[in-house]
């Protein structure tokens, strides 16, 4: 039984800050897994090569997950939600 979800054969783990961000949004690591699997690249600024920034749109909101490739696992450093308005 896997305790952590896996993305590209690596476990996804979260920092304390990212865990608190997910808790406030009532999300968990499986939601992060969904963003990484089904989302799109939404990097708004230049990031280091080992950092992934992926987004997924659900209804009026966009959920963003930022993870760092630590070699053996992915470390979630930010999870956020922001509004989306069609123009």
N, C-alpha and C positions, 0 to 999 in steps of 0.2 A: 504494500500500500504506500503510495506516494503522499507525503505530507504537504509538499509544495507543488504547485502546477509547473509544468515544463514548457519552455519555448525554445525551439531549435535544440532539443536534447539537453538543455540546461535548466536547472531549477530557478524559479523567480523568488527572490527574498526581498524584504523591505526594510528600510531604515525606520527608526522610531518616528521621525517626523513624517515620513510618507505613510506610515501606519495610522498616525493620528489624522492625516488628511483623508485617508480612505474611510476611517471610522466616522468622521463628520459627514461624509457623503453616503454612508451606509453601503459601502462597497468592500470587496475583499480581493485577494490575489487572483481569484478566478475571473473577476471582472477585468483585472489588469491583463491577464492572459488573453481574454477576448479582444481587448484593444490592440495588443501586440499582433495577434493572428489576423484579425479582420480589418484593422485600422489602416490608415494611410500615413505617409511621412509628412509631418507638419512642422518641421524645424523652421522657426522664424529667424533664428540667429545662427551663426556659425558655431558648431559644437565640435568637440574632440572626436576623432574617428571611432572611439569605443563607446560613444553615447548614442542611444537610439531615442528619438522623440516621435511618438506615434499618437494619432488622434482617431476618434470614431464619433460620428454624429448620431445622436439618438433624440429624435423629436426636435425640440427647440434648443437643445444643449449639445455641446461638444465636450467629450471627455478626453483628457490628455494624460499620457503616461510617459515618464522620462526614466529610462533605465541605463545602467552602466554595465558593460560587459566586463566582468571580473575574472574571466578565464573559465572557472568551473561552474559559475552561476551568474545570473543577472541580478543586479541590485537596484531595486526601485528607489529613486531619490525624490520623485515628485509625482503626485497624482492630483489632477485638478479638473474643475468643471467650469465652463463659461458659456454665456449665451450666444446664440447664433441668430442673426436676423437676415433674411433674404432681401436682397436689394433689387 
